[in-house]
Amino acid sequence: MYETLWGTVYWTDGEELREVPEVPEPADEQPARGLAGRVPFQVVEVTGPSMVPTLHHGDWLLVQYGAPVRPGDVVILRHPFQQDLLVVKRAVERRSGGWWVLGDNSYAGGDSTDYGVVPEELVLARARARYRPLTKDQRSVRGVVTWAVSALRPLSAARSVSRRLRAR
């Protein structure tokens, strides 16, 4: 839980109150705006089913802010109507005015079919890799070995792998 006391942000885990260190601004000529200018890579957690089977609830993503986006890339973007909400979608194609984004799970919704083209400035980062944490039901030797083989995967722009797995 975050708390703000006299302009300083603190993190509390219920027992101890610790100060959240500030990320220094870069030393180039133009001041960078937002997190993208300060930290090029970040780890984020996936919540919700919109990207199943590629990403599951609880997966972690290594994302790169400011990376060029190509059609097929998994991207982090600000929701066009609720800008404090970050969403994970696949950039399908560039259209006039921005990107057409879709979730891999067509039944979950919450993509460009609902809110149209996403402006370029709302696309913040490109996902580079996915880490799937070990779950409680993977306690057997076989389960741990299977997890170890598939826990860390790069995210490719090709959706064909996800489509083939879904068809089986």
C-alpha positions in Angstrom: 0.0 0.0 0.0 1.3 3.4 -0.9 1.0 6.4 1.4 2.0 10.0 0.9 3.4 12.0 3.9 4.5 15.6 3.3 5.0 15.1 -0.4 7.1 11.9 0.0 5.8 8.5 -1.2 6.1 5.6 1.2 5.4 1.9 0.8 4.0 -0.1 3.6 3.6 -3.9 3.9 1.5 -3.6 7.0 4.4 -3.7 9.4 7.1 -1.3 8.2 6.9 2.1 6.4 9.7 2.5 3.8 10.4 5.4 1.5 10.0 4.8 -2.3 13.2 6.0 -3.9 12.8 8.5 -6.7 14.1 7.7 -10.2 16.6 10.4 -11.3 15.8 12.4 -14.4 18.2 11.7 -17.4 20.9 14.2 -18.0 20.2 15.0 -21.7 19.0 18.3 -23.1 15.3 17.7 -23.2 13.6 16.6 -20.0 12.0 13.2 -20.4 8.3 12.8 -19.8 6.9 10.0 -17.7 8.3 6.6 -16.9 9.3 6.0 -20.5 12.0 8.6 -20.3 13.5 7.3 -17.0 13.4 3.5 -17.2 13.5 1.8 -20.6 12.6 -1.6 -19.2 10.1 -2.6 -16.6 8.3 -5.7 -15.3 4.5 -5.7 -15.2 1.9 -8.2 -14.2 -0.9 -9.3 -16.4 -4.4 -9.4 -15.0 -7.5 -10.6 -16.8 -8.2 -13.1 -19.6 -8.1 -10.9 -22.8 -4.8 -12.2 -24.0 -5.3 -16.0 -23.4 -3.8 -18.3 -24.7 -0.6 -16.1 -25.2 -0.8 -14.5 -21.7 -2.6 -15.7 -18.6 -3.7 -13.9 -15.5 -0.7 -13.7 -13.2 2.0 -13.8 -15.9 4.8 -11.2 -15.8 6.0 -9.2 -18.8 9.3 -7.6 -19.5 8.3 -4.4 -21.4 10.5 -1.9 -23.2 9.2 1.7 -23.2 9.7 3.7 -26.4 10.5 0.7 -28.5 9.2 0.8 -32.1 6.0 -1.1 -32.5 5.4 -3.5 -35.5 2.1 -5.2 -36.5 1.8 -8.3 -34.3 3.6 -7.0 -31.3 2.2 -7.3 -27.8 2.0 -3.7 -26.4 1.1 -1.8 -23.2 -1.2 1.1 -23.8 -3.4 3.6 -21.9 -7.1 2.8 -22.3 -8.5 5.6 -24.6 -11.5 6.3 -22.3 -9.9 5.6 -18.9 -6.4 6.9 -19.2 -5.3 5.8 -15.7 -5.8 2.2 -16.8 -3.0 0.3 -18.6 -4.0 -2.6 -20.9 -2.1 -5.3 -22.7 -3.1 -6.0 -26.3 -1.7 -7.0 -29.7 -1.1 -4.2 -32.2 -2.7 -5.6 -35.3 -2.2 -2.9 -37.9 -1.4 0.8 -38.2 -4.3 2.9 -39.4 -4.8 6.6 -39.9 -4.8 8.0 -36.4 -3.0 5.2 -34.6 -3.0 1.5 -34.0 -5.8 -1.1 -34.2 -5.3 -3.4 -31.2 -7.0 -6.7 -30.4 -6.8 -9.2 -27.6 -5.9 -12.8 -28.4 -9.1 -13.9 -26.7 -11.9 -12.7 -28.9 -14.5 -13.4 -26.2 -13.0 -11.1 -23.6 -13.5 -7.9 -25.5 -12.0 -4.5 -24.4 -10.0 -3.8 -27.6 -10.3 -1.7 -30.7 -13.6 -3.3 -31.6 -15.0 -1.5 -28.6 -13.1 1.8 -28.6 -11.7 2.1 -32.2 -8.2 3.1 -33.2 -5.8 3.9 -30.4 -3.7 7.1 -30.9 0.1 6.5 -31.2 0.8 8.5 -28.1 -1.2 6.1 -25.9 0.9 3.1 -26.9 3.6 3.2 -24.2 5.7 0.0 -24.5 6.3 -3.2 -26.3 6.4 -6.5 -24.5 9.7 -8.4 -25.0 9.3 -11.6 -22.8 6.8 -13.4 -20.7 7.5 -15.1 -17.4 4.9 -17.5 -16.0 5.3 -18.1 -12.2 5.2 -21.5 -10.7 1.6 -22.4 -9.5 0.6 -24.4 -6.5 -0.6 -27.4 -8.5 2.9 -27.8 -10.1 4.5 -29.6 -7.2 5.4 -32.9 -8.8 8.7 -33.4 -10.5 7.0 -33.5 -13.9 5.1 -30.3 -13.2 8.3 -28.4 -12.1 10.2 -29.7 -15.1 7.4 -28.6 -17.5 7.3 -25.2 -15.8 11.1 -24.8 -16.0 11.0 -25.5 -19.8 8.2 -23.0 -20.5 8.4 -20.4 -17.7 10.4 -17.7 -19.7 9.5 -17.1 -23.3 10.2 -14.3 -25.7 7.0 -12.8 -27.2 7.1 -12.9 -31.0 5.0 -10.9 -33.4 3.6 -14.1 -34.9 0.2 -15.1 -33.6 0.2 -18.4 -35.5 1.7 -20.3 -32.6 -1.2 -19.3 -30.3 -3.7 -20.1 -33.0 -2.3 -23.6 -33.5 -2.3 -24.3 -29.8 -5.9 -23.1 -29.5 -7.1 -25.4 -32.4 -5.9 -28.6 -30.6 
